[in-house]
Amino acid sequence: MQALNSDVYRRREHLAALVALLLCAFALFANTFGAEWNYDDFPVIVENPDVLSFGNFFKDQFPGRPLREFTFVIDHALFGMEPAGWHIQHLFWHALCAWLLWLLVVRLDFSRPTAWIAALFFLVHPLQVEAVANISHRKESLALAFCLMAMLAFIRGCHSEGPHRIGWVAAAFALVGVGCLGKQTAVAAFPLFLVYEWIYLPRERWCLLRWWKPLAAASAVCALGLAWWLMFGQGGEKYLSGIRAVLSFKANCLDPVQMTFDAFSRTILKAWLFMTAKWVLPVGLAAEYIITVPPGWFDPWVLGGLALAGGWLTAMVLLIRRKSPLLFPVAWTGLFFLPTSNIWPLAYLAADRYLYAPTVGVAILAAVLLVRLFAAQPKAAWATAGVLLIVLSVLTWRQNEVWRTPETLWVHAVEINPTSGFALSNMGTIEYLKGNLAKAYEYYSRAVDSNPLNPAAQHNMGMVFEKIGDKPRMYQFYRNFLLLKHDVWAKDQKALEARLAKQYGARFVGGQFVFDK
């Protein structure tokens, strides 16, 4: 009877936690319900035929992230193309992640106050706004939710016997697989299974670690294969091409001579420190960041990035040796940050959404630190946590307003990063669509001046001059656009060439326009 009562109490506690976190999420992000389609919503949702029906979904005309698009089909069936209704499911996934984090902290044998502070810290931190306010970024919460479910299933399996153990572990692997359909960074959950076994299980209870030698051998083979591909295959050129793209578009590095691995290494160290600082001081958040190339290895940003990386590695080694429970959140933070850290060049050097999943580890560490700091004064711990959460909530509410419309988003991005060609070009397009060509020209000119290697800025300047009938300057900027070769713009460049040939008899040959007689 006592065990039965205990189970009932536990279920009620879990349900109460879920309801409380759902209410907090919907209250804190209530002002997102009035937001318009924004940012990546246009290509991912508005212009994506796959979200219109389940029949279209299976046609896969817009290859992307299947789990995310599947949830979009449900939203479209319920709410059509009105974005307000889509936020209901969107906020559910964010709140679910917070609740699953609460469960995970409890399963990791931390205290209830630690679980609550960690879950609320994750829920309300302003860095989460990009992933929560912008519907197209639902991939972040979907992937994280399934990773957290996978971790809980694995823990259940570790403490089960016989077929139940095999079933739960298999379910954990399957859940990570589903998470990868939302975002591939979900693979970071796999090594965390090993971390959990190392910390919490005696050797005779190991499930995966008993195969550590084959796992280590397989990892070594993969590492050697990657090294061969980089040195002797096409990987090296792809890597250097990625470096050039990231440095030119997101660091305003315009000199090809400076687009080196050395410069890129310094820049990503600076980006690591820049983004880590946003956890501590979450102000100046924006949809676009320009991380300029540090002048040398003794630059304070570079030294700080090196200290950060070295500190994480040192902490990992010490915590592994001690089998400390703190190893889990430290490992979680680093392993989930790794896929978006630009060790392999990505589209962005820094983005708030990149820290959505890593914030789980930071939230646990912050909660543990706070509870231990005030171990002798629990009320002081709750008071401090309350003040901190209120401040973060106010910042989050204000950041939600930034994402209300495309104009509010890009006005803010230009304020934060006035040399961002991407943000300036987007502001120019907003003015262009309003019919304000003079203002559009001003923003496009600033974008070209900031970064002449930005294809969007060159194309849009040509678009303005085409609108006012200045064909010589139109062809000048369209030519600049067509000469900037980049995979992302290849389709648009072909479309422009076809349109100019049909409409004006202007064919682009050998880097110049040739006119049909």
N, C-alpha and C positions, 0 to 999 in steps of 0.2 A: 504493500500500500504506500509506503514511504517513497519507493522508487517511482511509482505511478504519479504521486503528487509532485515529485521532483521534475518528471517529464512534462507534466502539465504546466508547471511554473516556468520551465525553460521555454516552452513553446509560446506562452503568453509574453514572456520577456522579449523573445525574438520578434514577435508580431508587433509589440509596442514600439520596439526600436525601429522597425520598418515604417510604421505609420508616422512616427515622430520625424524621421529623416525625410520622408516624402513631403510632409507638411512644411518642413524647413526649406526644402528645395523649391517647392512651388511658391512659397512666400518670398524667398530671396530673389528668384528669377521671374517674378510676376511681370516685371516691366519688359520682358522679352516677348510677351504675347502680342505686343503691338508692333514688333519689328517687321520690316519688309524682307523680301528675299535679298540676300547680300553675298558678296565675295564669291566663293566657289559654288554657292547655291545655283547660279545661273547655268554653268556647264553640267553640274552634277544632278540638278533636279529640273529646273525650268526647261532646259533644252535637251533633256534626256528622255527619249521615248520609252526606255525600259521601265520607268517608274509608273507608267500610265495604267498598266494592267499586269496580271500574272502571265498572260500570254506574251506580252511584250518582254517581260522579265526574262523568260526562257529563250527569247530570240537573241538576247545579249548583244544588242546593237551598239551599246556604249560600254565596252569592257571596263570594269572598275573593281569595286569591292562588293561581291555578291550579297553578303550578309546585310550590309548597309542598304543596298538597293531593294532588298526583300522587305525591309521594314518601311522603306519609302512607298512601296506599292500599297501597303496597309494604310498608311497615312493618306495617300491619294484616294483610295476607295472610300475613306471616311470623310475627308475634308476637301477633296478636289485640290485646286491649286491656291487655296487660301493658307498662307503660312502659319497663321495663329494656331490652328488646330494641330499642326505638326509638332508644335512645342510640347504638347501633352506627353506624347510618347518619348520625345527627346529628354524631357526632364525626368521621366520615369527611369530611364537608363542611368542618368547621373545619380539619382537618389538610390537606385539599386546598387550601384558601385559603392556608394558610401555605406550602405547597409552590409554588403558583403565584406567590406573592409572591417566593419564593426565585428562581424562574426569571425573573421580571420584573426583579429587581434585577440579575441577571447580564446580561440582555438590554440593560439600560440602561447597561452598561459600568462598573458599580461592581465593586469587588473581591469575591472569594469570602467573606472575613471579613465584609464589609458585608452580603452576602446572607444569611449564616447568622445574624448578630446580629439583622437586621431580621425574618427569618422567626420566630425564637424569641421575640423581643420581642412580636410580634403574637400568637403562639400562647399565651403564658403570661400576658399582662397581665390583671390582675383585672377590668378594665372589660369584658372579653369574656365574663365568667361569665354575665351575664343572657342573652345570645344563645346560649350553649353549654349551660348547665345546663337552660334551659327549652325544651322541644321545640317549643312553638308559635312560638318566635322563629327557627325555621329559615329563615325568609324572609331574614334578614340574611346568613347564610353562602351561601345559594343565589344571591342576587342578586350578592354579591361574587365568588363563584367564576366566574360567567359574565362579569362585568365584567373580571376578570383574564384569563380565556381570550380575551376579545374584544381586550384590549390586546396580548396576545401574538400573536394572529392579525394584528392591524393592523401590528405591528412586522415580522412575517414578510412581509406584503404590501408594506410600504415598501421592502424589500430584495429583492423579487422582480421579475421582468420579465414583460411581456406578459399573457397570459390568467391566469397564476398570480397576478400582482399583483392583478388585478381580483377573482379568486376569493377570495383571502385577505381583501381589504378588505370584500367583500360578506359573507364569513363573520363578520368582526368586527362588522358592523352587525347581522347576524342574532343573534349571541350576546348583544349588548346587549338586543335585543328579547326574547330568552328570559329574560334576567335581570330585565327589567321585569315578567314574569309572576310572578316571586318577590317583587319589591318595586320600586315605580316609581322609587325613587331611583337605580336603575341608569342612568337617562338621563344622570347626571353623567359617565359614561364618554365620551360623544360629544365634549365640548370637549377632553378629554384627548388625543384623537387629534390635534387641532390643535396642542396643546402639544408633543407628541412631534415632529411634523414641524418645528415652529419651532426646536426645540433641536438635533435630530439630523440633519436632512436639508438638503442644499443646495437652493437655490431651484429648480433644474431637476429635482429629484426630488420636489418637492411633489406630493401627490395631492389633498388637500382644500383646502389653503391657496391653491392656484392659483385657487380660486373664492371667495376671501375677500370680494370686493366683493358678489357676490350673497348670500353668507352674512350679511354685515353688513347688507345691505338687508332681508333676510328677518327678521333679529333686530330691526331697527328697527321694521318693520311689526308684529311680534308685541308689542313693547313698547308701541307706540301703541295697539294693539288692547286690551291689558290695561289701559292707563291710561283708555281710553274706557269700558271695562266697569266699572272701579272708580268713575269719576266720574259716569257717566250711566246705566249699566246696573244690574243687581242686585248687582254685585260689592261696591260700597261697603257696603251693608247686611250682606252675608254676612261681609265682613271685620270690621265692627264687632261683629257677633253672635259671631264667633269670638273676638274680643278679650274680650268680656264673659264668655264661657264659660271661657276659659283663666284669666283673672284671678280669677274667682270660685271655680273648682274647684281650681286649682293654685297660687294665690297668696293664698288666703283674703282676697281683696279683696271686702268685703261692701257697700260704699257705691257705688251705681250712678253717682254723680257722679264718682267716682274712676276708673271704668272707661273711660279715655280712651286715645287713641293715644299721648299723651305718657307716661302711666304705663306702658303696655305696652312702649314703646320702652325705657324705663329698665329694666324688668323683664327683657327679653330680653338686654340688654347684661349684666346681672348673671348671668343664666343661662349666657351664653357663657363668662364668666370662671369661673363655678362649675364647669362641665363640663370646661373646659380644664385646670383645676387638678387634676382627677382623673387625668389622664395622668401628672402629676408625682408626686402624692401620692394613690395609689388606696386610701384608707381611708374608712370611713363610707359605703360603697356600699350602696344599697338599691333596692328595686323602686319606691319612691315618694319624690319630693322635693317639698318646699314651698319655692318661691322667692318670698319676700315682696316687695312693691313697694317699691323704694328711695324714701326721702323726697324726693329731689331729684337734680338733675343733677351735683351736686358730691359725691354719695355715693361713697366709695372703690370700691365694687363697680361703679358706673356708669363712673367714670373708668378703672378697670382694663379694663372691657369695651371702652370707646372706644379705649384704647391697644392692646388686642389686635387689634381690627378694623383700626385704622390701621396697626399693625405688619405685619399680613398683606398689606394693600394695598400698602404701601411695599415690602415684600419682593418682591411680585409684579412691581411696576414695575421695580425694579432688576434682578431676575433675568431678566425679559423682555428688557431692553436688553442684558444681557450674554450672553444665550442660555446661561445656566448650567444644567448638569444638575440642580442643586438646585431649579430651577423646577418640575420634574415632581412631586416629593413635596410641595412647598409648595402647588402647584395642586391636587393630589389631595386633600390634607387639607381645603382650603377648599371645593372643588367638591362633595365628598361630604358635607360638613357642612351646606352651604347648604340642601338640601331639608328638613332636620330642624331648622333654626335658628330656626323660628318667625317668619321674615319674613312668612310666611303662617301665621296662628294654627293650631296643632295641638292634639292632645288633651293633650300634656304639654309643660311648659316645659323639662324636662330628663329624660333617661333614659339609662342606661348603654348600651342597645342602639343608641341613635342614633350612638354613636361607634365601632361595630364596623367599618364600612368606612373612615371617616376615619383609624382607627388604622394603616392601611397606610402612609399618608403620614408619620405621626408615627414609625412604626417605622423607615422608611428614613432619615429625618432623624436620629433618635437613633443609628442604626448608623453613618452617615457621620460624625457628630460624634465618636463614640467612637473610630473607627478613625483619623480625622485627628488627634485630640488625642494619641493615643499612636502616631503614625506612626513615631517613632524607636524605640519599644519595643513591638513587636507582642505580646510575652508579657504585658505590663502591660494591653494592651487586652483580651486574652482573660480575664485574671484579673478585671479590673473588670467586664467583661460577665458573667462567670460569677457573681460575687457578686450583681450586679443581678438576673440571671435567677432565681437561687435565692430571693432575697427576694420577687420578684414571684410565683414559683411557690407559696411558702408562703402568701402572701396569697390567691392564687387557690384553693388547696385549702380554706382556711378559708371563703372566700366560697361555694364549692360547697355547704358544709354549711348555709349559710343557705337554700338552695333545696331542701333535702331534703323538707320537707313544707309545706303551706300555713301551718301554725301557726308553724314556725320562720321562714318568710318574713315573715309579718306581725308577729310579735313583734319581729323585728329592724327592720322598717320603722317601727314605732311608736317604738322606741328612738331611731332616727335622726331621725325627724320626728314628734314627739309631738302636733303640731297638724294632722296630715293626717287629714281626715275620711274619706278613702278607706281608708287603712290601719286606722284605728280601727273603721270600719264592718266591714271584713273580719274583724278580730279578734272583733268582736261576733258575726258570723255563725258563726265557728268555735265559739264558746262556745254559741251558740244550738243548733247541730246536735248538740253534746254533751249538750244538755238542761240546761245551766247558765244559767238565765234571769237570775239575779241578776248574774252576770258579764257576760252579753250586754248587759243593760240598762246596766251601768256603761260599757262601751265605746261603745254607741250614744249614750248621754247625752253622753259626751265628744266624740263625732263631731258631734252637733248643736250643742253649745256652741262647738266649734272653727269650724264652718262650717254655719250653718242653711240655706244655699243648696244644700247637698249632697243631691240627691234620695234617694240610697241610705240615708243616715242617717235621714231622715224616714220613709221607707217601713219601714225595719227597726224603728224605735221603734214604729210602728203594729203591726207584726207581733208584737212582744213583748206589747203590751197586748191584742191579740186573743187571744194564747195564754193569758193569765191571766184573760181575760173582762172586762177593764175597757173597755167599749165607748165611753164618752164620750172617753177619751183615745185609744183606737184611732182613732176618727173624726177627732180633732184632728190626729194625725200623718199619717193617710192623706190628709186634706184638704191639709195642707202639701205632701205629696208630689205630689198632682195639680195643685196650683197652680204648681209649678216646671216650666215648659215647657222641654223640651229634646229634640232629635231622638233622642238615644240612648235616652231613656226613654219615648218615645211608645208603643211597643208594650207595654211593661210597664204603663203607665198605663191604656191601653185594657183590658188584661187584668184589672187590678185593679177598674176600674169595672164590668166585666161580672160579675166574681165577687161583688162586694159587692151588686150588684143582684139576682143570683140567690139568694145565700145569706142576705142580711139584708133584702132589699127596700129597699136604700139606693141611690137614684139621685143622681148628682153633677150638679147643675144650677145654672148661674150662680155657680159657686164655692162652693156649699153642698150638703150632703147633704139630700135630700128623701126621706122614708120613705113607702112604699106602705102604705095602711091595710089 
